[in-house]
Each structure stands twice: as C-alpha cells, then as structure tokens.
Amino acid sequence: MYSKKAWDKYSEEDFKKVDSLASSYIDFINNGKNERLVVKESVALLKEKGFKDIKEVKEFAPGTKLYYVNRNKNVCAYIIGKKPMVEGIRVLGAHIDSPRLDLKQNPLYERSGFAYLDTHYYGGVKKYQWVTIPLALVGVVVKKDGTVVDINIGLDDNDPVVGISDLLIHLSQDQLSKPAGRVIEGENLDVTIGSMAIKDKGVKELVLEALKEKYGIEEEDFLSSEIEVVPADKARFYGIDRSMIAGYGHDDRCCAYTSLKAILDLEEVPTYTSCTILVDKEEIGSVGATGAQSRFFIDTIVDLLVKTNEYSPIALGTLMSNSKMLSSDVSAGYDPLFASVYEEKNSCYLGNGIVFNKYTGARGKSGCNDCNPEYFAWIRKVMDENNINYQTAELGRVDQGGGGTIAYILGNENMDVVDAGIAVLNMHAPMEIISKADLYEAYVAYKAFLLK
C-alpha cells in the first residue's frame, strides 16, 4: 500500500508481532554499539538459525545456509537457492558503522588535574550534540604479541561513564556568537576520564594503573587500538504511546537488523540465492578493506560460483546483470519542526512503512544511484502483492543538502539496485528516532523481496 499509515491495517496479533520485533531490535542495538559488536551479535544469531561458517560447509545444495566474516567488521550470509546462481541472486545490503568519535593513536594526556582522551570525529556529526552526555568507550586493543583485548567501559549499568564538558552558560557570550558548526571545535572533543591524583601519583598515572589492572594494557598499546566513543544510554521505546524507538545507531543498524532477520526467518528455500551483507565505513565513503568498495563481497560470490561448479570467465558478470538488490539504508523522516528543508509530497513520514529512494546524491543528483523505472515497477508489484506499506522520498529539498549510500557501488557492477529503508528523525545525532511500525514493514518487505 503506497503512502498509507501502517497502523491502520494491524490486527491485535499484528501489534504483538510489531512489539516483539521492536523489543528484539532494541536488544540488538544495545549489544551492538559498534561494528565489531554488531558482527559478533549477527554471527551468534546466524549460528542459532543453522548457518555455518563457509570453512565448515562441504555441500552447496539448495537450502544450504552459510556466512563469511571479514576482519570482524563485515558479515555476509547466504541461503543457496533453487536456481543456478548465474541466473541472479537477491541481495540486502546495509551498513553497520555509525557516526561517532574515535580515539587518536596517542590519545591520553593530563591537563590541570584532569585526564583526557583526544579524539577525531568519524562521519557527519553536529559536534555540539556530543558534549554533556554520558559516553562509553568500546573497541579493541591489540598487543604486540597479537593478543586482542576487548574494551568496554560505560555500557554496563555498574560501569562509570565518561563524557565531554561544555562551557557554562554564564561565560558563553563569545561561544554563542559563533556559527553552530564552530560552537564546539573538533579538536576540543576530548573525553574526560579521570581527575584523581594521590600524593606523588598524577591523574594520568592513576588512569594508566586502572587500565593495566582491568585490561592488562600499557599506554603504548593505544598505538594499535580501535576504540570508539559512543553514547552510553540504552535504546528504549519513545513517546507516551510507545510508537517509536529512541537510540543511537539507527542509521543504519535498524536496516541491518531487519535485513539480517529477513534472511534468518526464511522458512522455505528461496528460488534465487538470498544474501544479506553488512558492511563498514559507509559514513566515510565506503572505502577500505571493510567498506562496500572492497573486494570482499565480490570475492564471496566468486567463491560460491566455484564451489557450486558454476564459475566461468563470464559467470560473475552474468550473475551481476541478473541480480537485484535493496540497498537497505535509512531516509530522512519529515520533521514538522523543520518543515522548510523538506518538500512535503516527496518526503517520508514515520509510520507510513518502508521508504524507497529512487535516487539520493546532492544538488543535480551528484554521486547517486538512479534506479531504473523497470526495476522499481517490479518492486511496487512485490510490495502490493504482500500488502506491505511503502513510500517514496528524496533527501530534502533540491539544493538543500544531500547524501549517499552504498547503492551506486553495486549499481556500478551492473546490478539493479534501489535504496530501501526506514525513516529516521535526528539522523546522525547521538539519539535517533524511528517508528516501530516502519521497522516491521521493512522486515516484511525485505523478506518478501528475498522470496520473489
């Protein structure tokens, strides 16, 4: 159903399904505050549903469930379909990185009785949103001997939290005269982690002692670490009517979770091989070995072509040109409080179902994937045949701004691709908002897509 409120069609049983999915999603993002933790959660869910690591799979008959992991920051799950892979596959692709602050390689310093960690922000953030909120430290430290130490400070209810201070209002005359983008400077996004000095031991020394006692790490080990500063607060239901979910990382973990759950919950062998791939680095251009531009996804396809005895010099190209993909990524939900930046009839609204963006990009569609109308007609049919609420949108008014997704990357491989995701308010803020109805409609849409 196009551009209708999803709530209107739900039976009492449907409402239970919507709430159940929302609750399981809240658990997922509370446990998956960064990419590595999302991959860890995803692999656990895959194993529960009978998926096996590719290294353990010996036969590749229809219905075989398997997955690949890349550098603990990508996961790619497959169910082998009834048709040969060269006839095309169905792909759901989402990213699992979110805007945040990363520790620099030499982060720790002491100044005027405080210990700080120096950071570099990751992705598009409004820097002023990251001060005076509870923050957590999540990631890994890798020692020279190869030992990987998991760091998690601030997520457990018994943990302390950390944070970034701001100037008191009484002394903010000069600060408040600055443009919003410079009210908080990037170099001042330093995290306060201690203030106690005892006799001949300074605050930095005591912090290092605490880190060594708990994690067995030295200051130099920060050189080979990957520690992210993320909001410490847990996701929870939002609104007196509990119709929404507030939390960090909806962009794009709400689409990652529903894409993953769609393949987990397939109860029949799909006609075409089904795939859900979760990637890293989208927020900074999908670059590097774990971004969508890496060879990882293509290599998994080639590997399966070989293992299913379908490989030939033209097999990969044939498969790609016959394949269909949903780039599972969020869209900018219409916010009446900021109506001037939206064009109402081409905006998406919370509660109206999954959102399709035929194109994204900026200004003159620069850098976008522009979906072919033949493919979108096919998508419309799938949605209507399954009574799924869906809507279409652009990312705000023309020339107001813009953005991009991973869609163009697979479009460049000659796949049919369109962006399909969930409307989000406060996108890229430490607390984002989605509708639990949209979460459910995305899940059923992704599942119907894989089975078509």
C-alpha positions as CSV (number, residue, x, y, z in Angstrom):
1,M,0.0,0.0,0.0
2,Y,1.5,3.3,-1.1
3,S,1.9,6.1,1.3
4,K,-0.7,5.0,3.9
5,K,-0.4,4.7,7.7
6,A,0.7,1.2,8.5
7,W,-1.0,1.3,11.9
8,D,-4.5,1.2,10.3
9,K,-4.2,-2.4,9.0
10,Y,-2.8,-4.1,12.1
11,S,-4.8,-6.7,13.9
12,E,-4.2,-7.5,17.6
13,E,-1.9,-10.3,16.5
14,D,0.0,-7.9,14.2
15,F,0.6,-5.4,17.0
16,K,2.1,-8.3,19.1
17,K,4.5,-9.0,16.2
18,V,5.4,-5.3,15.8
19,D,6.2,-5.1,19.6
20,S,8.1,-8.3,19.5
21,L,10.3,-7.2,16.6
22,A,10.9,-3.8,18.3
23,S,12.0,-5.4,21.5
24,S,14.4,-7.8,19.9
25,Y,15.8,-4.9,17.8
26,I,16.4,-2.8,21.0
27,D,18.4,-5.7,22.5
28,F,20.4,-5.9,19.3
29,I,21.5,-2.3,19.2
30,N,22.1,-2.1,22.9
31,N,24.5,-5.0,22.5
32,G,25.9,-3.8,19.2
33,K,27.3,-0.3,19.8
34,N,29.9,-0.6,17.2
35,E,30.7,-2.6,14.0
36,R,32.6,-5.4,15.7
37,L,29.9,-6.0,18.3
38,V,27.2,-6.0,15.6
39,V,29.2,-8.7,13.7
40,K,29.5,-10.7,16.9
41,E,25.8,-10.4,17.6
42,S,25.0,-11.2,13.9
43,V,27.1,-14.3,13.9
44,A,25.5,-15.6,17.1
45,L,22.1,-15.2,15.5
46,L,23.2,-16.9,12.3
47,K,24.5,-19.9,14.2
48,E,21.2,-20.2,16.1
49,K,19.4,-20.5,12.8
50,G,21.7,-23.1,11.4
51,F,24.0,-21.0,9.3
52,K,27.6,-22.3,9.2
53,D,30.9,-20.6,8.6
54,I,32.0,-21.1,5.0
55,K,35.0,-23.0,6.2
56,E,32.7,-25.7,7.6
57,V,30.5,-26.1,4.6
58,K,31.1,-29.1,2.3
59,E,27.9,-29.3,0.2
60,F,26.1,-26.5,-1.6
61,A,22.7,-27.8,-2.3
62,P,19.6,-25.6,-2.4
63,G,18.7,-24.5,1.2
64,T,22.4,-24.6,2.4
65,K,22.9,-21.7,4.9
66,L,26.4,-20.2,5.2
67,Y,28.2,-17.0,6.1
68,Y,31.5,-15.2,5.6
69,V,33.2,-12.8,8.1
70,N,35.8,-10.2,7.0
71,R,38.1,-8.7,9.6
72,N,35.4,-8.9,12.3
73,K,33.7,-5.9,10.7
74,N,31.7,-7.4,7.7
75,V,29.4,-10.4,7.6
76,C,27.8,-11.8,4.5
77,A,25.1,-14.5,4.8
78,Y,23.7,-16.7,2.1
79,I,21.0,-19.3,1.5
80,I,21.6,-21.2,-1.7
81,G,18.5,-21.0,-3.9
82,K,16.8,-23.5,-6.3
83,K,18.1,-21.7,-9.4
84,P,21.7,-21.6,-10.5
85,M,23.5,-18.5,-9.1
86,V,24.3,-17.2,-12.6
87,E,20.5,-16.6,-13.1
88,G,20.8,-13.9,-10.4
89,I,20.7,-13.5,-6.6
90,R,18.7,-11.4,-4.3
91,V,20.8,-9.1,-2.1
92,L,20.0,-7.0,1.0
93,G,23.0,-4.7,1.8
94,A,23.2,-2.5,4.9
95,H,26.0,-0.7,6.7
96,I,26.8,-1.2,10.4
97,D,29.0,1.8,11.1
98,S,27.5,5.0,12.7
99,P,28.8,8.5,13.3
100,R,30.9,8.6,16.5
101,L,34.3,9.7,17.9
102,D,37.4,7.7,17.5
103,L,40.4,7.8,19.8
104,K,43.6,9.1,18.2
105,Q,46.7,6.9,18.2
106,N,48.3,8.9,21.0
107,P,45.1,10.0,22.9
108,L,46.0,10.2,26.6
109,Y,47.1,13.4,28.2
110,E,46.8,15.3,31.5
111,R,46.0,18.9,31.9
112,S,45.2,21.0,35.1
113,G,44.2,18.0,37.1
114,F,42.2,16.1,34.5
115,A,43.0,13.1,32.3
116,Y,41.7,13.3,28.8
117,L,41.4,11.1,25.7
118,D,42.0,13.0,22.4
119,T,39.5,12.1,19.6
120,H,38.8,12.5,15.9
121,Y,35.2,12.5,14.9
122,Y,34.0,9.9,12.4
123,G,31.3,10.6,9.8
124,G,29.0,13.6,9.6
125,V,28.3,14.9,13.1
126,K,27.0,18.1,14.7
127,K,29.8,18.4,17.2
128,Y,27.8,20.3,19.7
129,Q,25.5,17.3,20.1
130,W,28.3,15.2,21.7
131,V,29.0,17.3,24.8
132,T,27.5,16.9,28.2
133,I,26.0,13.4,27.5
134,P,27.1,10.1,29.0
135,L,29.6,8.4,26.8
136,A,31.2,4.9,26.7
137,L,34.4,3.5,25.3
138,V,34.1,0.5,23.1
139,G,36.6,-1.4,20.9
140,V,39.8,-3.4,21.0
141,V,43.4,-3.0,21.8
142,V,45.8,-5.4,20.0
143,K,49.1,-6.0,21.8
144,K,52.4,-6.6,20.0
145,D,52.1,-10.4,20.6
146,G,48.7,-10.4,18.8
147,T,46.5,-10.6,21.9
148,V,43.2,-8.8,21.3
149,V,41.8,-7.1,24.4
150,D,38.1,-6.1,24.3
151,I,37.5,-2.7,25.8
152,N,34.0,-1.9,27.1
153,I,33.7,0.9,29.6
154,G,30.3,2.6,30.3
155,L,27.8,0.2,28.8
156,D,27.2,-2.0,31.9
157,D,24.9,-0.5,34.5
158,N,27.7,-0.8,37.1
159,D,30.3,0.9,34.9
160,P,31.4,4.5,35.2
161,V,30.7,6.7,32.1
162,V,32.9,9.3,30.5
163,G,32.0,12.5,28.7
164,I,32.9,15.8,27.1
165,S,32.5,19.0,29.0
166,D,31.0,22.3,27.8
167,L,31.3,25.9,28.8
168,L,28.8,27.1,31.4
169,I,26.1,29.4,30.1
170,H,27.3,32.2,32.4
171,L,30.6,32.6,30.5
172,S,29.3,31.7,27.0
173,Q,28.8,35.1,25.4
174,D,31.7,34.7,22.9
175,Q,31.0,31.0,22.3
176,L,27.3,31.6,21.5
177,S,28.2,34.3,18.9
178,K,29.9,31.6,16.8
179,P,28.2,29.6,13.9
180,A,26.7,26.4,15.2
181,G,29.4,24.4,13.3
182,R,32.1,26.1,15.4
183,V,30.5,26.3,18.8
184,I,32.4,23.2,19.7
185,E,35.7,22.7,17.7
186,G,36.7,19.3,16.6
187,E,40.0,19.5,18.5
188,N,38.0,20.2,21.7
189,L,36.0,16.9,21.6
190,D,38.3,15.4,24.2
191,V,36.8,12.9,26.6
192,T,37.3,13.4,30.4
193,I,38.3,10.1,32.0
194,G,39.7,11.0,35.4
195,S,40.5,13.7,38.0
196,M,42.1,11.9,40.9
197,A,45.7,12.5,42.0
198,I,47.1,10.9,45.1
199,K,50.4,12.1,46.7
200,D,53.2,11.6,44.2
201,K,50.9,10.0,41.5
202,G,49.3,12.2,38.9
203,V,45.9,11.6,37.4
204,K,47.3,10.2,34.2
205,E,49.4,7.7,36.0
206,L,46.5,6.5,38.1
207,V,44.3,6.1,35.0
208,L,47.0,4.0,33.4
209,E,47.2,1.9,36.5
210,A,43.5,1.3,36.4
211,L,43.6,0.3,32.7
212,K,46.5,-2.0,33.4
213,E,44.7,-3.7,36.3
214,K,41.5,-4.2,34.3
215,Y,42.7,-4.8,30.8
216,G,46.5,-5.5,31.1
217,I,47.4,-2.7,28.7
218,E,50.1,-0.1,28.6
219,E,49.9,3.4,27.2
220,E,51.9,2.4,24.1
221,D,49.2,-0.2,23.3
222,F,46.9,2.7,22.2
223,L,49.0,2.7,19.0
224,S,47.4,-0.5,17.9
225,S,43.9,0.1,19.2
226,E,40.5,0.8,17.7
227,I,38.4,2.4,20.5
228,E,35.2,4.3,19.7
229,V,33.4,6.8,21.8
230,V,29.7,6.1,21.7
231,P,26.6,7.2,23.6
232,A,26.3,5.2,26.8
233,D,22.5,5.4,27.0
234,K,20.4,2.4,26.1
235,A,17.8,2.4,23.3
236,R,14.2,2.4,24.5
237,F,10.6,3.0,23.4
238,Y,9.9,6.6,22.7
239,G,6.6,8.5,23.1
240,I,3.8,8.2,25.6
241,D,2.1,5.8,23.1
242,R,5.4,3.7,22.8
243,S,5.1,4.0,19.0
244,M,8.7,4.9,18.4
245,I,12.2,3.8,19.4
246,A,14.9,6.2,20.6
247,G,18.5,5.1,20.4
248,Y,22.0,5.5,19.0
249,G,22.9,4.0,15.6
250,H,19.5,3.5,13.9
251,D,21.5,4.7,10.9
252,D,21.9,2.1,9.7
253,R,21.5,-0.7,12.2
254,C,17.7,-0.6,12.0
255,C,18.1,-1.7,8.4
256,A,21.0,-4.0,9.2
257,Y,18.9,-5.8,11.8
258,T,15.8,-6.2,9.7
259,S,17.9,-7.3,6.7
260,L,19.6,-9.9,8.8
261,K,16.3,-11.1,10.4
262,A,14.7,-11.4,7.0
263,I,17.2,-14.0,5.8
264,L,17.3,-15.6,9.3
265,D,13.5,-16.1,9.2
266,L,13.1,-17.6,5.7
267,E,11.2,-20.8,6.2
268,E,11.4,-22.0,2.6
269,V,14.2,-22.5,0.2
270,P,14.3,-19.3,-2.0
271,T,14.0,-19.6,-5.7
272,Y,17.1,-17.4,-6.1
273,T,20.1,-17.5,-3.8
274,S,19.4,-15.0,-1.0
275,C,22.1,-12.8,0.5
276,T,22.4,-10.3,3.4
277,I,25.6,-8.3,3.6
278,L,26.5,-5.9,6.4
279,V,29.4,-3.6,5.6
280,D,31.6,-1.0,7.4
281,K,32.8,2.5,6.5
282,E,29.7,3.8,4.7
283,E,29.7,7.0,6.8
284,I,33.2,7.9,5.4
285,G,32.7,6.8,1.8
286,S,32.6,3.0,1.9
287,V,36.3,2.9,1.5
288,G,39.0,0.4,2.7
289,A,39.1,-3.3,3.2
290,T,35.8,-3.4,5.1
291,G,33.8,-0.9,3.1
292,A,31.4,-1.7,0.4
293,Q,34.0,-0.8,-2.2
294,S,36.3,-3.6,-1.1
295,R,36.6,-6.9,-2.9
296,F,35.1,-8.8,-0.1
297,F,31.5,-9.1,-1.4
298,I,32.6,-9.9,-5.0
299,D,35.1,-12.5,-3.7
300,T,32.3,-14.3,-1.7
301,I,30.3,-14.5,-4.9
302,V,33.2,-15.8,-6.9
303,D,34.0,-18.3,-4.2
304,L,30.4,-19.7,-4.3
305,L,30.4,-19.8,-8.1
306,V,33.5,-22.0,-7.9
307,K,32.1,-24.2,-5.1
308,T,28.7,-24.7,-7.0
309,N,30.6,-25.5,-10.2
310,E,29.2,-22.5,-12.0
311,Y,32.3,-20.5,-12.5
312,S,33.4,-19.4,-16.0
313,P,35.1,-16.3,-17.4
314,I,31.7,-14.6,-17.8
315,A,29.8,-16.1,-14.8
316,L,30.4,-13.2,-12.5
317,G,29.2,-10.6,-15.0
318,T,26.2,-12.7,-15.9
319,L,25.2,-13.1,-12.2
320,M,25.5,-9.4,-11.5
321,S,23.4,-8.3,-14.5
322,N,20.7,-10.8,-13.5
323,S,20.7,-9.8,-9.8
324,K,18.5,-7.5,-7.8
325,M,19.5,-5.6,-4.6
326,L,17.9,-3.4,-2.0
327,S,20.4,-1.0,-0.5
328,S,19.0,-1.2,3.0
329,D,19.6,2.3,4.3
330,V,17.6,4.9,6.2
331,S,16.0,8.1,4.9
332,A,15.3,11.5,6.4
333,G,11.9,11.4,8.1
334,Y,9.8,14.5,7.7
335,D,10.0,16.7,10.8
336,P,7.3,19.4,11.1
337,L,9.5,21.4,13.3
338,F,11.9,21.9,10.4
339,A,9.5,21.8,7.6
340,S,11.3,24.4,5.4
341,V,14.0,21.9,4.4
342,Y,11.6,19.3,3.1
343,E,9.4,19.1,0.0
344,E,6.3,17.5,1.5
345,K,5.0,15.4,-1.3
346,N,8.4,13.8,-1.8
347,S,9.2,13.2,1.8
348,C,8.8,10.1,4.0
349,Y,6.8,10.0,7.2
350,L,7.1,8.0,10.3
351,G,4.5,5.2,10.4
352,N,4.0,5.0,6.6
353,G,6.2,2.0,6.0
354,I,9.4,1.2,4.3
355,V,10.9,4.1,2.2
356,F,12.3,3.8,-1.3
357,N,14.7,6.4,-2.6
358,K,14.9,6.1,-6.3
359,Y,17.9,8.3,-6.1
360,T,20.0,10.1,-3.5
361,G,23.0,12.3,-4.2
362,A,23.3,16.1,-3.8
363,R,22.4,19.1,-6.0
364,G,22.0,17.7,-9.5
365,K,21.8,14.1,-8.2
366,S,25.6,14.1,-8.0
367,G,27.0,10.8,-6.9
368,C,23.7,8.9,-6.8
369,N,22.4,5.6,-7.9
370,D,19.3,6.4,-10.0
371,C,17.1,3.3,-10.1
372,N,15.7,2.2,-13.4
373,P,11.8,2.5,-13.6
374,E,11.5,-1.1,-14.9
375,Y,13.1,-2.3,-11.6
376,F,11.0,0.0,-9.5
377,A,7.8,-1.2,-11.2
378,W,8.9,-4.8,-10.2
379,I,9.4,-3.5,-6.6
380,R,6.0,-1.9,-6.5
381,K,4.4,-5.2,-7.5
382,V,6.3,-7.1,-4.8
383,M,5.1,-4.6,-2.1
384,D,1.5,-4.7,-3.3
385,E,1.3,-8.5,-3.6
386,N,2.4,-8.8,0.0
387,N,0.2,-5.9,1.4
388,I,3.3,-4.0,2.6
389,N,3.1,-0.3,3.4
390,Y,5.7,1.6,1.4
391,Q,6.5,5.2,0.5
392,T,9.0,7.1,-1.7
393,A,11.2,10.1,-0.8
394,E,14.1,12.4,-1.6
395,L,16.6,13.6,0.9
396,G,15.1,17.1,1.4
397,R,14.5,20.0,-0.9
398,V,16.6,20.4,-4.1
399,D,19.9,22.2,-3.3
400,Q,19.3,22.0,0.5
401,G,21.9,19.3,1.0
402,G,22.0,15.6,0.2
403,G,23.7,12.3,1.0
404,G,24.6,9.0,-0.4
405,T,24.5,5.2,0.3
406,I,26.2,2.0,-0.9
407,A,23.7,1.7,-3.8
408,Y,25.8,3.1,-6.5
409,I,28.7,0.8,-5.7
410,L,26.7,-2.3,-6.7
411,G,24.9,-0.4,-9.4
412,N,28.4,0.1,-10.9
413,E,28.6,-3.7,-11.1
414,N,25.5,-3.8,-13.3
415,M,23.1,-4.9,-10.6
416,D,19.5,-3.5,-10.3
417,V,19.7,-1.5,-7.1
418,V,17.4,0.8,-5.2
419,D,17.7,2.3,-1.7
420,A,15.1,0.9,0.7
421,G,15.0,1.7,4.4
422,I,13.4,3.3,7.4
423,A,12.6,6.9,8.1
424,V,14.7,8.5,10.8
425,L,14.4,11.7,12.8
426,N,17.5,13.3,14.3
427,M,19.7,11.4,11.8
428,H,23.4,11.2,12.9
429,A,22.6,12.5,16.4
430,P,23.5,10.5,19.5
431,M,19.8,9.8,19.8
432,E,17.9,9.0,16.7
433,I,14.1,8.2,16.4
434,I,12.3,5.6,14.3
435,S,8.8,4.2,14.2
436,K,8.4,0.6,15.3
437,A,5.7,0.2,12.5
438,D,8.3,1.2,9.9
439,L,10.8,-1.3,11.4
440,Y,8.2,-4.1,11.0
441,E,7.2,-3.1,7.5
442,A,10.9,-3.0,6.5
443,Y,11.4,-6.5,7.9
444,V,8.4,-8.0,6.0
445,A,9.4,-6.1,2.8
446,Y,13.0,-7.4,2.9
447,K,11.6,-11.0,3.5
448,A,9.2,-10.7,0.6
449,F,12.0,-9.4,-1.7
450,L,14.3,-12.4,-0.9
451,L,11.5,-14.8,-1.8
452,K,10.4,-13.2,-5.0
